[in-house]
Amino acid sequence: MKEYLALFIDIFGEIIILAILIRVIMSWIRPMGNKGGLGSFVFEITEPLLSFFRKIIPRMGMFDLSPIIALFAIEIVRSFLLSLLM
């Protein structure tokens, strides 16, 4: 049972990390045109996490550091949870 939970945590973390990276790349390609389709889906699943980090870390000019902080936090939490299970 622990192996399945560890696998779920690992895959879920990878999916969220991938979604954040896709969102960052999409913001470079089409900053205001991510409506509909994949852009809308990625926005919906990443916005709750990124908005949480935006409240903690304000923007630095035109740079939004929330994706970087979120990636670090996801990796730390995922590593911690996996180490507890193993």
Stockholm file with secondary structure:
# STOCKHOLM 1.0

chainA/1-86         MKEYLALFIDIFGEIIILAILIRVIMSWIRPMGNKGGLGSFVFEITEPLLSFFRKIIPRMGMFDLSPIIALFAIEIVRSFLLSLLM
#=GR chainA/1-86 SS CHHHHHHHHHHHHHHHHHHHHHHHHHHHHCTTCCCSHHHHHHHHHHHHHHHHHHHHSCCBTTBCCHHHHHHHHHHHHHHHHHHHHC
#=GC SS_cons        CHHHHHHHHHHHHHHHHHHHHHHHHHHHHCTTCCCSHHHHHHHHHHHHHHHHHHHHSCCBTTBCCHHHHHHHHHHHHHHHHHHHHC
//
